[in-house]
Amino acid sequence: MELFIIFCIAFGGFVFGYQVGRNSLKKKVKNFVPKTQWKEADLE
């Protein structure tokens, strides 16, 4: 049971870190890419 809890915490931390990393990456891309292109890319 303890291993399962540790796995859940580790997996949750990984997912959270991945989401934060993706959001910061998106903001960086937004600065480079014109807004019209960004909207098209966001729909995919």
N, C-alpha and C positions, 0 to 999 in steps of 0.2 A: 504493500500500500504506500509506503514512504517513497519508493521509487516512482510510483505513478504521480504523486504530488510534485516531486522534484521535476519530473518530465513536463508536467503541465506548466509549472512556473518557468522553466527554461523555454518551452515552446511559446508561451505567452510573451516572454521578453523578446524572443526572436521576431515574432510577428509585429510587436509594437515597434521595435527598432527598425524593421523593414518598412513599416508604414511611414514612420518619421523620416527615414532616409529618402523614400520615394517623394514625399511632400517637399522636402528641401530641394531635391533634384528637379522637381517640376517647376519650382520657383526660379531656379537658375536657368532652366530651358526657356521659361516664359520671357525672361529678360532678353534672350537672344532671338527668339522666334517671333515674327510679327503676329499680331492678335488674330488676323484672319486665318493664317495657317494653323495657329494653335487650336482654334475652335474645331477645325476639320480633324486634327490629330486627336483631339479629346473625344470625338464621337466614336472613334474606332475602338 
